[in-house]
Amino acid sequence: MNYPESANLVHDDRVFLGLLGLLIWAPLPLGSNRIWAIGILLLWTLGLLAGTLLAWRGQSAVALARLQRFAWPLGLLAGMVALTWLQTLPMPVSMIALLSPEAARVQAGAGLMTLSLDVFQTRVMGMLAFVYFCVFLVTVLSVNSAARLDRLALTLVASGVLQAVLGTVLFTMGAHYRLFYVELAHSRVIGTFVNQNHMAGYLCMCLSIGIGLMLARLGTESTWPGGWKNRLMVVFEFLLSPKMYLRILLIVMVIALVLTRSRMGNLAFITAMLVVGLTTTLMSRRETNLEIRRATSTVIVLIASLVFIDVFIVGTWVGLEKVVQRLEQTSLTKENSGSEETLEERTDGGRRALGIIEDFPLTGTGGGSFYGSFMRYRGIGEFYYDHAHNDYVEIAADYGMIGLGLLGAMVAMALWRALSVLARRRSSLPRGIAFGVAMSIVAMLIHSTVDFNLQIPANALTMVVILSLAWVSHELPSPGISLRDRESSRKKAKGEIAL
């Protein structure tokens, strides 16, 4: 099969541009966390899917061959779609009693029952699950070159900068208004989101990809030339190069992240950057390839500059001490509570929601049903939560351990794939993007312990695209190597293993 020649005949430029447009649009209408906004996401995604089918209609064999490489993540996402819609199907009482005895008890007396306790909301979540599946599929098919991978990463950075600038301007103005029946007060940087923590989560993802893109831009330039004149020339060349523009954009996003005053958002960003940077350094200690060792040195230099310049200098200038002060004033228990919400109060909803998981362990109460099902587990006179403020708990409560396992497996595989790219690939772009993916995953894993970023469609959709980049960067051919040569090498390796 002449894979590269066939792939080049696919004219899906408009589909790719549509995908980039979707990434920028998703955060704009309150993080797309409204029914009508989800409808727009669905229609947009259906358009992308139709465009993809039309573009690849004459190359179906090539498309299937490429999709086979992404079979596992696509299968896991398809499993989530199937599980969500299964929760809405009317079933006999005996079947419901087998899968979820508590759901059968709650719906006692009904002829036909569903696994979901809120069918309407679960159908909405089913539409979103389908959107995520389609976006992943369109991404892995359309992002098949270094130029497109680079452009998609730049789009995520541009969207993050747009949110940062818009949020900072509205924060500076002290804007306070009502939009789509929601009262919005910009006492902190919230961008086009309702909550500053969701803005912080979005900026963490965009910043992570931006840092990875910066690493790709720097390549292996970790050595200084001899002589102070030559070194000064290198500095001036960097200041006048497009790399400096990207560096400035990262600083803009860091400023906005600090101004969100999100405790866990800022902590997750710094921790993820240090953890992934240290992991990359440790993986390269035994590496004999000079290019990879130089690339690792570049990682160390960039991380050091990000921590020193962005976090300490820029962060202090815009008020990092206020974030630190919030952390210092955060007590563990309600008895020692001060001016800030305590850790016990922040995790109260998640701890109480563990009862939902105990009663509905296998299939949950239905996607999107948390706000209703939690009423049974709320103490009398105690605060009501429409979300668990813990993505792990809420996913397990809504989709059961099956759903949590499917999503957990996908994230784990993406992280493993990103780390394998960092350990084995020599090309700067795949390595840089893989670094950004790994950093995004670690940041979101940390932030999800006390917040519900993955319940916000814009953040979840962006995260799905970032996860897809772990596989895309792994499959991206090295410079000078065609897709056909890469495919031949793969088949040859499989043949040798079989022998």
N, C-alpha and C positions, 0 to 999 in steps of 0.2 A: 504494500500500500504506500503510495507516495503521500505521506501525511503532510509534510510542509507545503507541497504544491497545492494540495486539496484545501488545506486550511487557509491558504492565502486567497483562494477564490471566494471565501465567505465574506460577504459585504455586510458586516454587522456594526458599522461605525455608529449608526444612529441608535442602535441598541445600547452600545457602550456609553454614548453621551447621555442617553436616558437614564442609565444606571447612575452616572455621576450626578445628574440632576436630582435623582431620588435621594441620594445621600445628603445633598444640601437642603432639600425640601423637608425631609422627615423631622428635623428638630424645630422647624419654624412655627407650626401651629400648636404651641404648648406641648412640644415633644410628641405630637401626634397622639396624645393621650385622651382623645375624644372619639366617640363613635363615628362622626362624620369624617374625621381625619383618618381613621382606620379605613373607612370606605375609599378615601382618595388613595391611600397606600395600596389597597387591593386592586383598584382600577389601574393604577400606574403599573403595578407589578404584572397584571394580566397583559397590559400592552407590551411590556418588556418580554414576557414569555411568548406572546404571539409574534413579536418581531424576531425573536431568536429562532423560533420554529420556521418562520419564513426565510430567514437568512441561511439556515442550515438545511433547507428542504432537499437540496441536491447532494448533500454530503452527510447523510444520516449515519452511514457506516463510520465516517471519521468522527462524528459527534459522539457516537456510542463508544468508540475506542477511547476517546478522551475522558468521557464520563466514568468509564470503568476504573480509572485511576483514583476517582473520588467516590467510589462505591460506598465505603464505610460511612463517611459523614453524611452523604445523601441518604443512605439507608437509615441512619439514626434520626435525621430530621423527618424523613417520611414516617418513621415509627411514631414520632411525636404528633404528626398530623393525624395518623390513624387512631392513636390513643385518644386524642381530643375529640374527634368525631364519634368514636366508639362510646364516649361518655354521654353523648346526646341521643343515642339510639334507644328507642323503646324496646324493652326486653321482658321476657316472662319473669315472674317473681322468683322462680327457682334459680334462674341464671344470675339475677342480681344478688340473691342470698349467697350464692357460691362465690361471686367475685367481691362483694362488699356487703357483709351481713348487716352492718350498721345502716347503710343506705336503704336496705330492705325494711329495716325496723322503722326508720324515719318516715318512709313512704307507705307504711302499712295501710292496707285497704284499697290501694290503687290496683287496677287490673294489670296495666303495663307500667313498668318502672324504668327509670334511667339511672345510670351511675352518677350523673351530675345532679346536684341539688339546686342548680340554677341553669337550666338548659339554655336560656337566651344568652347569658354571659359566656357560657362555654362555647356556643356557636361563634360568638365574636372572637374568642381566643382561637377557635379552629380556623377562622379566616386569617388571623395573624400568623398562626403556625404555617399555613399554606403560603403566606407572603414570604416568610423567612426561608422556607424550602425553595421557592422560586428564585428569590434573590441570590441564594447560594448557588443554585444551578446556573443562573445567568452569569454570575461572576466568574465561576470556574471555566465557563465556555468562552466568554468574551475577553477575559484578561489572559491572553495567550502569548504575550510578548513583553519584553522588558519595558518598552515605551509605554504600553498601557498600564503595566503594574506601577510604573513611576507616576503616571498621570493620576491614577486612582488614589495613590498615597498623597499626592499633592492636593487632590480634591478634599480629602479628609482634613488635611492641614488647613486649607482655605476655609472650610466650613467651621472648623474650630476657631479660626481667627475672626470670622464673621460673628460668631456667637460672642467671642471675647470683646470685640470692639463695641458691638451693639449693647452688650450687657454692661460694659464699663461706662458708656455714654449715659445710659438710662440710670445707672447707679449714681453717677456724678450729678445728674439733674434731680435726683431724688424722686423719680417718676412714680406716680401712684394713679392707677386707672383701673377700669373694669373692661375685660376683654372676654368675649364668649361666655358671659355670665360668671367670670372668675375675677376676684379681686386680686390685683397684682401690685405689690409694693416693693419697689427696688431699693430696699434698705441694704441689701447685699447684691452682689452680681448674680443674677439668675438667667440672663440672656432671654431666650424665648421659652424657657421652661417655667413651671410654677414654683419649683422648689430648688434652692441653691445646691442641695446635695446631688440632684440629678444633673444640674449644670456642671458640677465638679466631676461627676462620673463621665460625662461626655467629653469634657476637656482632658481628662486623664487618658482616654482612648486616643483622641486626636494628637495630644502631646506625645504619646508613646510612638505612634506611627511617624510623627514628625522627627523624633529623635532617631528612629531607625533610618529615615530618609536622609537625615544629616550624616549618619554613619556611612551610608551608601555614597553620599556626595564626597565625603572625605577620603573614601577608599582606603588605601594603605599609606596615606601621607602622614607618617608618624615620625619621620626622620628630619632633622634640621640640617641644612647645608652649612659648610664651614664659613667662618667670617661673619662679622656683625652686619656688614653691608648686605650680604646675601640673605641673612636671616630677616633683616628689616624689609628687604624686597618681598620675601615670602609673606610677611605680615600684611604689607600693603596690597599684595595680590589677593590675599584672602578677603580683606576689607572691601575691595572693589569687585569681588566675584559674586555670582548668584548664591554662593554658599552663605555669604553674610546676610543676604536678604532672608534666607530660610532661618538663619540664626535669630534674626530680629523677630520673625513671626513666632518662633518658639518663646521668646521673651515676652511677647504680647500675651500669649496664652498663659504663661506662668503668672503674670500680673493678675489676669482675670481669675485664675485658680485661687490665688491667695485672697483676692477680694471676695470670693464666695464665702470665706470664713468657714468653710466646711472642714470640720476636724478630721474625719476619716478620709475625706477626699484628698486633702493635702498629705496626710500621713501615708495613704495608699500609694500616691504618686512617688513620693520620696523613697518609700520602702521598696516598691517594685523596681525603680531605677537602680537602686543599690544591689538588690538581690539578683536581678538578671545580669547586671554588669559584673558582679562577683562570680556568678555561675559561668558566664562566658570566659572570664579570665581563667578560672580553674580548669575548664575544659580544654584550654589551649596550652596548658603547662607542658604537656607531653607532645605537643604538636611539633613536628619537624619541618613542616612547610613554612618557608619564610614569609609568604604573603599572608597567611592566616595569623602568624605571630605579629606581623606588623598591623594587621587589621585589629587585633586584640589590643595592641598598644594604643591604637586610635580610640577604641572604646574607653579605655582607662582615662585618656586625656579629655575626651568629651564629657564623660560622667563627672570627672573632677571639676571641669569648667561649669557644668550645669549646676552642681551642688554649690560651688563657691560663688559664681556670678549670679545665676538665676535665683537660687534659693536664699542665699545669705545677703547678697548686696541688693539685688532688685526686690527680693521679698521683704527685706527690712525697710526699704524705701516706701513700699506700698502698704506696709502694716502687717508683716508676718508675725510680729510680736502679739497681735490680737488673736491670731489663730493659736499661738503657743499659750496665751493667757486662757483661752477657752479650754484647751486641753488640761491646763493646770487646775482650772476651776471645776473640772469634771470629776465628780466623786463616784465611788463604786456603788454606794448604797443610798437609799432615800434618807436615811437617818442623818447622813453627813452632807445632804444636798445643799448647794449654794445657789449661785445665780444661773448656773448652767444645768441642763438636763443631765441627770446621773446615768451611769452605765446601766444600772438596774432598771431605771425608767425606760431607757432606750431599748432594752432587750425584753421588756415586760410582755409586749405583744407576741414576740417570737416564742417565749417560754410558755405562755398560755396556749399558743397554737399547737404546741407539741401534743396536746390532747386530741386534736383533729387527726394527727398522723397515727396516733395509737388506735383511734376508732376506725379510720379509713386508710389502713396501711398500704394496700395494694394499688388501688386506682384513684384514691383521693376523693374529694367531694366535687370535682369538676373544675375545669379551667376557668379562672375568673370568679369563682364562687366564694372566695375567702371572706369578703366583706359581709356576706350573709351567714355563712356557716360559723363564723367566729362568734356570733351572738350567743350561741349555746355554751361557749367556753369563757365568756366574759363574766367576771365577778360582779355581784350586785353593787351598783353605784360606782363602779370603776370605769376608767377611761375606755372609750371605744376605739378600735383600730380598724381602718378599712384595708390596711396592708400590715403584714407581719413585721416590717422593718428588718427582715432577714430573708434574702432571696432563697436560701437553702430550705428554710422552714416553709415558706409560702409555696414553693414549687412542689415540695413533698406533700403539703396539705392539699393542694389543688389537683395534682397529677399522681399522687402516690409515689411509692418507691420505684415503680416502673418508670414513671416520667423523670424522676430525679436521676435514676440510673442512666437513662438514654442521654439526657443532657450532660450529665457528669462524664460519661464515656466520650462524648464528642469533644468536650473541652480538654479532657486529659489527652486525647489523641492529637488535638491541635497543638497543645503545648509540647508534647513529645516530638511532633513533626517539626515544630519551630526550632527546638533545641538540636535536633538532628541536622537541620540546615546550618545552624551556627557551628556545629562540630565538624561538618564534612564539606560544605560548599566553600569555594574559593572566590566566587564572583561577589563583588561588593553589594550589588543591589539585592539579591536574594538574602544575603546575610543581614543587611540592614533592615529589610522588611521583617525577617524572622525575629530579629531583636525587638522590633516594635510590637509584633504580635505577642511574643512572650511577655513583654512588659505590660501590655494591655490586659492579658489574661491574669497575671499576678495581681495587678492593681484592682481588677474587678473582683477577683476572689477575695481580696481583703475587704474591699468596700461593701461587698454583698453581705458581710456578717452583721452589719447594723443598718442596712438600707435596702431599698427595693428598686435599684436601677433597672434590673431586667424585666420589671413590670411596666416600664415606660417604653412604648413601641419604638421611638427614635433611637434610644440607647440599645435596645435589644437588636434592632435591625443593623445598626452600626457594628455591634459586636459580632453578629453573624457574618458580615462581610469581612471583618478583621480575621475571624477564625478561618474563613475560606482562603485568606492570603497565606496561611501557613502551608496549605497544600499547593497553592499556586507557586509560591516561591521555591518549594521543593521540586516542582516539575519544570520550572523555567530553565531552558537550555543555557549553558554557559556561552559567553561570547565566542563566535567562530564555530559553534557546534549547532548543526541544524536539528530540527525536531526529528527528522528521519534518522539521523545518526544516533540520536539519543534513544530512539525506539529500537534501533538495531542492537545497540549496546545492551539495552534492557533484555531483549529476547535472547541474546547470546549469553548473558549472565544467567538467565533462567535455565537455558539449556545446559550450561556447565553445572549448575546446581543439581539438575535432574540426573545428570550422569554420575 
